Amino acid sequence: MTDLDLASYMMDKTRMIDQALEKALPQTQDLSANLVKAMRYSLFAGGKRLRPILCLAGAEAVGAPARAALPAALALEMIHTASLIHDDLPAMDDDDFRRGRPANHKVFGEGMAILAGVGLLMRAFGLLAESGREGQAPSSLVFQAISVIARAAGPDGMVGGQAVDLEYEGREIDEELVAFLHSHKTAALISAAVTSGAILGGGGQAQVAALAEYGGKVGLAFQIVDDILDLEGDEALLGKPVGSDEALRKATYPRAIGLEKAKEKAERFKEEAVAALVGFGPSADPLRGLAAYLLARKR
């Protein structure tokens, strides 16, 4: 898949996701209007839609149409957005900007930002449950997808990783700690994105396992690149100040093993991710292209 083909693929999938998100979380005029406005403020703030795109690509890799995985794709984007809202709060990373504009709590207040995050989490799992009830996907597959995503988002995954991130901020770290942190805080949900797409696409057990391996490795590479961009990135492209991880002495690969070794490790994880797709044909080309894109990205 050429860079141009991948760019077109990502644009098409982003358009599909955005249209579906509009229907899933429309504006309202009732007494909850301000809460919905806060939820939508972050949900439509111009994110890369990486996790939902990976989810749709996971379904296509096992031979299903992308739309088979759309409920999970929307849920994943809502969960990810909720995590960003909460990450930016003063009690967490205390960031004033996200994606080039004021963070949610700077616009709506800390209390409403917390509720917006919780609201997105609840809507995410509601969407998944509704898809099974309404016959969009077999209930047994929906239950599997819910289990995979809930585990990856909870204490065994993203939330657990964030807790470790907070606990070890400013403390001495080593590579083992950073590997645990990254595999939970970031890679778990990215792996769940590809895996849930494959599940809803009707993939076999071996296919799902291979795609889980791919997603985990891609997720680790993605987070290392994030760590590197915090040191070397362009603030205009990132939409937020660089150097915050270093200032807070966050647990990152560059801090644990050095910048050059971190770059080498990201490349190795990318190669291992692509190797996990050896049993797939051209249907997995978008996943191969996405692995390369994530390593080369500038934001």
BAMIVEX-176378 format. One record per residue: x, y, z of N, C-alpha, C in turn; residue number from 1. Coordinates in steps of 0.02 Angstrom, whole numbers. Layout:
REC      nc1      nc2      nc3     cac1     cac2     cac3      cc1      cc2      cc3   num
REC        X        Y        Z        X        Y        Z        X        Y        Z   NUM
...
This chain:
REC      nc1      nc2      nc3     cac1     cac2     cac3      cc1      cc2      cc3   num
REC       43      -60        0        0        0        0       44       62        0     1
REC       36      106      -50       76      167      -54       54      217       -2     2
REC       95      268        9       78      320       57       13      355       36     3
REC        5      364      -31      -56      397      -56     -117      354      -44     4
REC     -109      288      -56     -165      242      -43     -184      242       31     5
REC     -133      242       74     -147      242      146     -181      306      167     6
REC     -158      363      141     -189      427      158     -263      427      137     7
REC     -277      401       77     -346      397       53     -387      350       97     8
REC     -357      294      116     -391      245      159     -410      277      225     9
REC     -362      313      256     -374      344      320     -427      400      315    10
REC     -426      437      261     -477      489      251     -546      459      245    11
REC     -552      405      206     -617      373      197     -643      346      263    12
REC     -599      313      301     -621      284      365     -637      339      416    13
REC     -598      392      416     -612      448      462     -680      479      447    14
REC     -696      485      383     -761      512      363     -817      467      388    15
REC     -809      402      379     -859      354      402     -869      359      478    16
REC     -813      363      514     -815      366      587     -848      431      610    17
REC     -829      487      581     -856      552      602     -931      556      590    18
REC     -954      531      533    -1025      531      519    -1064      489      569    19
REC    -1035      431      587    -1068      387      635    -1066      417      706    20
REC    -1012      451      724    -1008      483      789    -1060      539      796    21
REC    -1071      575      742    -1122      628      743    -1191      599      759    22
REC    -1206      541      731    -1271      509      745    -1273      480      815    23
REC    -1216      456      838    -1213      424      904    -1215      474      961    24
REC    -1191      536      950    -1191      587     1002    -1212      654      972    25
REC    -1276      660      956    -1299      723      926    -1306      778      978    26
REC    -1306      839      955    -1318      895      999    -1389      891     1026    27
REC    -1400      920     1085    -1466      918     1116    -1482      987     1144    28
REC    -1546      999     1155    -1568     1064     1182    -1600     1057     1251    29
REC    -1597      997     1280    -1628      988     1345    -1581     1010     1401    30
REC    -1597      992     1463    -1557     1015     1520    -1487      986     1522    31
REC    -1474      933     1483    -1407      905     1481    -1365      934     1424    32
REC    -1389      988     1393    -1357     1015     1334    -1284     1034     1347    33
REC    -1268     1062     1405    -1200     1084     1417    -1153     1024     1426    34
REC    -1178      971     1457    -1139      910     1464    -1123      880     1395    35
REC    -1174      876     1353    -1164      849     1286    -1116      893     1246    36
REC    -1122      958     1256    -1076     1004     1223    -1004      991     1244    37
REC     -994      979     1308     -927      965     1333     -901      899     1305    38
REC     -944      848     1301     -925      784     1272     -905      792     1199    39
REC     -946      828     1162     -933      838     1091     -872      882     1079    40
REC     -859      929     1123     -801      974     1116     -737      934     1107    41
REC     -728      883     1149     -667      843     1144     -673      788     1092    42
REC     -732      760     1083     -741      706     1035     -728      729      964    43
REC     -745      792      949     -736      818      882     -682      872      879    44
REC     -628      860      917     -574      909      922     -519      897      871    45
REC     -530      852      823     -481      842      770     -431      787      783    46
REC     -451      736      820     -406      680      833     -391      640      770    47
REC     -340      597      775     -318      557      717     -365      499      702    48
REC     -409      482      749     -455      425      742     -416      360      733    49
REC     -357      356      762     -314      299      753     -347      234      777    50
REC     -372      234      837     -400      172      865     -460      147      826    51
REC     -508      189      809     -563      164      769     -542      142      699    52
REC     -493      175      669     -469      154      603     -437       84      609    53
REC     -397       74      660     -367        8      671     -421      -45      682    54
REC     -474      -27      716     -529      -73      728     -562      -94      662    55
REC     -577      -46      620     -607      -60      555     -560     -101      511    56
REC     -496      -85      515     -446     -122      476     -440     -194      502    57
REC     -451     -204      567     -450     -271      594     -505     -314      566    58
REC     -564     -285      558     -620     -321      527     -605     -339      455    59
REC     -577     -291      418     -561     -303      348     -507     -356      340    60
REC     -460     -358      387     -406     -407      383     -431     -479      385    61
REC     -488     -490      418     -516     -558      422     -570     -569      369    62
REC     -576     -521      322     -621     -530      265     -691     -502      273    63
REC     -703     -462      325     -768     -432      336     -769     -360      313    64
REC     -828     -332      299     -831     -261      283     -816     -219      345    65
REC     -789     -160      335     -770     -117      391     -829     -103      436    66
REC     -888      -95      408     -947      -75      448     -965     -128      500    67
REC     -942     -189      491     -957     -241      540     -929     -223      608    68
REC     -875     -183      609     -842     -165      672     -857      -94      693    69
REC     -902      -59      660     -913       12      674     -934       26      746    70
REC     -979      -14      776     -997        0      846     -936        0      893    71
REC     -892      -48      884     -832      -51      925     -786        8      910    72
REC     -781       27      847     -738       83      827     -761      147      862    73
REC     -826      159      863     -852      219      895     -840      217      970    74
REC     -851      159     1000     -841      151     1072     -768      165     1090    75
REC     -722      140     1051     -651      150     1065     -632      223     1062    76
REC     -659      260     1013     -642      331     1009     -670      369     1068    77
REC     -730      350     1091     -758      383     1149     -718      368     1212    78
REC     -697      306     1221     -656      287     1278     -590      325     1277    79
REC     -558      327     1219     -494      362     1213     -503      436     1228    80
REC     -555      467     1202     -568      538     1214     -579      551     1288    81
REC     -617      507     1320     -628      515     1392     -562      514     1430    82
REC     -517      470     1410     -453      466     1445     -412      530     1435    83
REC     -417      561     1377     -380      623     1365     -409      680     1407    84
REC     -475      684     1412     -506      735     1454     -481      730     1526    85
REC     -480      669     1551     -458      658     1620     -383      667     1628    86
REC     -344      647     1578     -271      656     1581     -252      730     1589    87
REC     -290      774     1558     -273      845     1557     -291      881     1622    88
REC     -329      849     1665     -352      882     1727     -293      899     1773    89
REC     -301      951     1813     -247      970     1860     -225      914     1906    90
REC     -270      869     1924     -252      813     1968     -212      759     1932    91
REC     -209      764     1865     -172      714     1826     -111      747     1795    92
REC     -113      761     1728      -55      790     1695      -55      866     1696    93
REC     -111      896     1713     -117      969     1719      -96     1004     1655    94
REC     -127      985     1599     -113     1016     1535     -169     1066     1517    95
REC     -149     1124     1492     -198     1175     1474     -223     1170     1402    96
REC     -185     1134     1360     -203     1129     1290     -204     1057     1266    97
REC     -248     1044     1219     -253      978     1187     -272      990     1115    98
REC     -232      962     1069     -245      968      997     -253     1040      974    99
REC     -211     1083     1003     -207     1152      980     -260     1199     1008   100
REC     -300     1176     1055     -349     1221     1085     -356     1205     1159   101
REC     -389     1249     1197     -392     1239     1270     -421     1170     1288   102
REC     -391     1141     1339     -415     1076     1364     -486     1083     1388   103
REC     -521     1027     1392     -592     1027     1410     -605     1063     1475   104
REC     -564     1051     1526     -578     1081     1591     -565     1156     1592   105
REC     -525     1181     1544     -513     1253     1539     -573     1289     1510   106
REC     -614     1252     1473     -674     1281     1441     -736     1270     1483   107
REC     -745     1210     1510     -807     1191     1543     -801     1185     1619   108
REC     -740     1190     1645     -730     1181     1716     -713     1109     1733   109
REC     -679     1099     1789     -655     1032     1806     -712      983     1818   110
REC     -764     1005     1853     -819      960     1868     -853      935     1804   111
REC     -868      981     1758     -901      961     1696     -855      918     1653   112
REC     -790      931     1655     -743      890     1617     -743      818     1643   113
REC     -745      810     1708     -748      743     1737     -812      708     1713   114
REC     -867      743     1716     -931      714     1695     -932      699     1620   115
REC     -900      742     1580     -897      730     1508     -859      665     1494   116
REC     -804      654     1530     -766      592     1522     -808      532     1541   117
REC     -841      536     1598     -883      480     1621     -940      468     1571   118
REC     -969      523     1547    -1024      517     1499    -1002      481     1436   119
REC     -942      496     1412     -916      463     1352     -904      389     1365   120
REC     -879      372     1423     -867      302     1440     -933      263     1440   121
REC     -984      292     1471    -1049      257     1474    -1081      251     1405   122
REC    -1075      303     1366    -1104      301     1298    -1068      249     1256   123
REC    -1003      242     1266     -964      193     1228     -991      123     1238   124
REC     -999      102     1300    -1022       34     1312    -1096       26     1296   125
REC    -1133       81     1301    -1203       78     1280    -1209       65     1206   126
REC    -1167       98     1166    -1168       87     1094    -1153       14     1076   127
REC    -1104      -15     1109    -1086      -84     1096    -1144     -131     1114   128
REC    -1174     -120     1173    -1229     -163     1194    -1289     -156     1147   129
REC    -1303      -95     1125    -1359      -83     1080    -1348     -118     1013   130
REC    -1286     -122      991    -1273     -154      926    -1291     -228      927   131
REC    -1282     -260      985    -1302     -330      990    -1377     -337      995   132
REC    -1408     -293     1032    -1481     -296     1041    -1517     -282      975   133
REC    -1489     -237      936    -1523     -217      874    -1503     -259      814   134
REC    -1462     -310      826    -1446     -357      772    -1393     -333      724   135
REC    -1355     -280      742    -1301     -258      699    -1245     -309      696   136
REC    -1239     -348      749    -1189     -401      753    -1216     -456      798   137
REC    -1194     -518      789    -1216     -572      833    -1200     -555      906   138
REC    -1247     -567      950    -1238     -550     1020    -1176     -582     1051   139
REC    -1161     -644     1031    -1103     -679     1059    -1038     -643     1042   140
REC    -1034     -616      981     -974     -579      961     -971     -511      996   141
REC    -1029     -479     1004    -1030     -416     1040    -1007     -425     1112   142
REC    -1029     -479     1144    -1008     -492     1213     -932     -500     1216   143
REC     -903     -536     1168     -831     -545     1166     -795     -478     1157   144
REC     -821     -437     1112     -790     -372     1100     -793     -328     1162   145
REC     -851     -328     1195     -858     -288     1257     -807     -311     1309   146
REC     -800     -376     1317     -752     -403     1366     -681     -381     1350   147
REC     -661     -386     1287     -594     -367     1267     -581     -293     1279   148
REC     -629     -251     1260     -620     -179     1266     -621     -157     1339   149
REC     -668     -186     1378     -672     -168     1449     -609     -186     1486   150
REC     -581     -245     1472     -519     -265     1504     -462     -218     1486   151
REC     -458     -199     1422     -404     -155     1399     -410      -84     1425   152
REC     -471      -63     1440     -481        6     1464     -477       12     1539   153
REC     -485      -44     1575     -490      -42     1648     -425      -50     1685   154
REC     -428      -76     1747     -368      -81     1788     -314     -128     1761   155
REC     -334     -175     1717     -285     -219     1686     -254     -188     1623   156
REC     -276     -127     1606     -251      -95     1546     -240      -20     1557   157
REC     -278       21     1520     -266       93     1518     -269      126     1586   158
REC     -320      113     1625     -327      146     1690     -272      123     1737   159
REC     -255       59     1735     -200       34     1776     -134       66     1757   160
REC     -123       74     1692      -62      107     1670      -58      180     1691   161
REC     -115      215     1688     -116      284     1710     -101      290     1785   162
REC     -126      242     1823     -112      242     1895      -38      235     1909   163
REC       -5      191     1872       68      182     1880      104      245     1858   164
REC       80      276     1804      110      338     1779      109      392     1834   165
REC       52      398     1867       46      448     1921       91      430     1980   166
REC       91      366     1998      128      344     2057      203      354     2050   167
REC      228      346     1988      301      348     1979      325      414     1949   168
REC      281      463     1944      301      528     1918      355      559     1962   169
REC      412      576     1931      467      606     1968      512      558     2005   170
REC      496      493     2002      537      444     2038      586      409     1990   171
REC      633      373     2019      680      336     1978      643      279     1942   172
REC      662      266     1880      628      216     1840      680      172     1805   173
REC      657      115     1778      699       74     1736      657       49     1677   174
REC      689       13     1632      655       -8     1571      596      -54     1586   175
REC      603      -97     1636      549     -143     1654      485     -106     1674   176
REC      493      -53     1713      436      -13     1733      403       21     1673   177
REC      444       50     1630      417       85     1571      381       36     1525   178
REC      408      -25     1517      375      -75     1476      307      -92     1503   179
REC      302     -101     1570      238     -114     1602      189      -56     1590   180
REC      213        4     1601      171       63     1594      144       70     1523   181
REC      188       65     1474      167       75     1404      121       19     1381   182
REC      135      -43     1402       94      -98     1380       23      -93     1408   183
REC       16      -62     1466      -50      -54     1496      -84       11     1474   184
REC      -48       66     1481      -80      131     1470      -99      143     1397   185
REC      -59      119     1350      -70      133     1279      -82       71     1238   186
REC      -36       23     1242      -39      -34     1196     -100      -77     1207   187
REC     -125      -82     1268     -183     -126     1282     -244     -104     1241   188
REC     -259      -40     1240     -319      -17     1205     -309      -20     1129   189
REC     -248       -8     1106     -235      -13     1034     -240      -85     1011   190
REC     -215     -131     1052     -223     -202     1036     -296     -222     1036   191
REC     -334     -196     1085     -406     -211     1089     -443     -184     1028   192
REC     -419     -128     1000     -451     -100      942     -448     -149      883   193
REC     -388     -173      868     -380     -220      812     -416     -285      828   194
REC     -410     -309      889     -439     -373      909     -515     -371      906   195
REC     -546     -319      933     -619     -314      932     -646     -309      861   196
REC     -608     -275      818     -628     -272      748     -629     -341      716   197
REC     -576     -380      730     -572     -448      704     -627     -492      732   198
REC     -644     -484      796     -697     -523      828     -764     -508      794   199
REC     -781     -444      788     -844     -425      758     -846     -443      683   200
REC     -787     -449      653     -783     -470      583     -787     -545      574   201
REC     -794     -582      630     -800     -655      625     -734     -691      616   202
REC     -679     -661      636     -613     -692      628     -605     -755      671   203
REC     -564     -800      648     -549     -861      685     -503     -847      743   204
REC     -496     -897      787     -456     -888      848     -384     -871      832   205
REC     -354     -904      784     -284     -891      766     -277     -822      736   206
REC     -325     -801      695     -323     -734      666     -327     -681      720   207
REC     -374     -689      767     -382     -641      821     -319     -636      863   208
REC     -288     -693      878     -227     -694      917     -170     -658      882   209
REC     -164     -669      817     -111     -636      778     -122     -560      776   210
REC     -184     -539      770     -198     -468      767     -191     -435      835   211
REC     -203     -473      888     -190     -447      956     -115     -435      965   212
REC      -74     -481      939       -1     -472      942       20     -411      902   213
REC       -7     -404      842        7     -345      801      -10     -281      839   214
REC      -71     -279      866      -93     -219      900      -51     -201      960   215
REC      -30     -251      998       12     -238     1056       79     -208     1036   216
REC      110     -236      985      174     -210      962      167     -140      932   217
REC      116     -130      892      104      -64      864       92      -13      919   218
REC       54      -33      970       40       12     1025      103       33     1063   219
REC      149      -13     1072      212        3     1105      254       51     1062   220
REC      257       37      997      293       82      952      262      152      952   221
REC      196      154      952      159      218      951      177      259     1013   222
REC      178      228     1072      191      266     1133      264      290     1136   223
REC      309      249     1111      379      271     1110      387      332     1065   224
REC      353      331     1007      356      389      963      326      450      998   225
REC      272      440     1036      243      495     1075      295      524     1123   226
REC      331      479     1157      383      501     1204      438      541     1168   227
REC      456      518     1109      508      551     1070      484      620     1045   228
REC      422      623     1023      394      686      999      390      738     1054   229
REC      382      715     1116      380      762     1172      448      795     1181   230
REC      501      763     1155      568      792     1159      587      830     1096   231
REC      567      803     1038      591      829      974      536      858      929   232
REC      474      852      950      418      870      906      410      945      896   233
REC      368      960      847      351     1029      830      286     1047      866   234
REC      288     1097      910      230     1114      950      170     1133      905   235
REC      183     1165      849      129     1184      804       93     1123      776   236
REC      131     1070      761      101     1009      735       68      968      791   237
REC       99      967      849       73      927      904       11      958      936   238
REC        6     1025      933      -52     1058      964      -46     1064     1039   239
REC       14     1053     1066       26     1060     1138      100     1071     1148   240
REC      120     1099     1206      191     1113     1218      232     1048     1221   241
REC      294     1051     1198      339      994     1205      378     1002     1270   242
REC      406      946     1293      448      947     1352      411      936     1417   243
REC      345      926     1415      308      918     1478      325      852     1513   244
REC      337      799     1474      356      735     1504      421      741     1542   245
REC      469      775     1511      534      784     1541      529      827     1604   246
REC      489      880     1600      482      926     1657      451      890     1717   247
REC      404      844     1704      372      807     1758      409      743     1776   248
REC      464      730     1740      503      669     1749      459      607     1743   249
REC      422      605     1688      377      549     1674      418      486     1657   250
REC      385      429     1665      417      365     1648      411      354     1573   251
REC      465      368     1537      466      360     1464      527      319     1444   252
REC      524      291     1383      582      254     1358      643      299     1349   253
REC      637      359     1321      697      401     1315      730      415     1383   254
REC      690      424     1434      719      436     1500      751      373     1529   255
REC      721      315     1514      746      252     1543      807      225     1507   256
REC      808      231     1439      863      198     1402      899      245     1354   257
REC      877      308     1350      909      356     1305      871      362     1240   258
REC      878      420     1208      839      436     1149      854      389     1090   259
REC      917      377     1075      933      336     1016      910      264     1025   260
REC      920      236     1084      897      168     1097      821      164     1095   261
REC      788      217     1116      715      219     1113      691      217     1040   262
REC      726      253      996      708      252      925      719      182      896   263
REC      773      150      915      786       82      892      732       34      916   264
REC      710       42      977      659       -3     1005      593        8      969   265
REC      575       70      953      513       83      917      514       49      849   266
REC      571       53      814      578       21      749      571      -55      756   267
REC      600      -83      808      596     -155      818      524     -177      833   268
REC      488     -139      873      418     -156      886      376     -152      822   269
REC      391     -103      780      355      -97      717      367     -158      673   270
REC      429     -180      669      446     -239      629      412     -302      656   271
REC      409     -308      722      377     -365      753      302     -364      740   272
REC      273     -304      739      201     -297      724      186     -322      654   273
REC      226     -300      606      215     -321      536      226     -396      529   274
REC      275     -423      565      289     -495      562      229     -536      587   275
REC      190     -508      633      132     -544      659       78     -553      606   276
REC       82     -516      551       32     -519      497       52     -567      442   277
REC      103     -608      454      129     -651      401       76     -698      373   278
REC       27     -718      413      -24     -764      389      -81     -731      352   279
REC      -78     -665      343     -131     -628      310     -109     -605      241   280
REC     -157     -600      196     -143     -578      128     -153     -503      121   281
REC     -171     -481       61     -180     -409       48     -233     -375       91   282
REC     -279     -414      120     -331     -384      162     -301     -349      223   283
REC     -240     -368      241     -207     -336      299     -158     -281      278   284
REC     -157     -264      215     -111     -211      192     -122     -144      228   285
REC     -185     -125      242     -193      -62      281     -159      -65      349   286
REC     -161     -123      381     -127     -130      446      -51     -124      438   287
REC      -25     -153      385       47     -147      372       66      -74      360   288
REC       25      -40      321       38       31      307       32       74      369   289
REC      -17       58      411      -27       97      473       32       89      520   290
REC       62       31      522      121       20      565      177       67      545   291
REC      190       73      480      242      117      456      224      191      468   292
REC      161      207      458      138      276      468      147      298      541   293
REC      130      253      588      134      271      658      206      284      680   294
REC      253      250      649      323      261      666      350      326      638   295
REC      324      346      580      350      405      546      312      469      561   296
REC      258      464      599      215      522      610      251      579      646   297
REC      225      639      637      254      698      668      207      731      720   298
REC      149      698      730      102      725      780       60      669      810   299
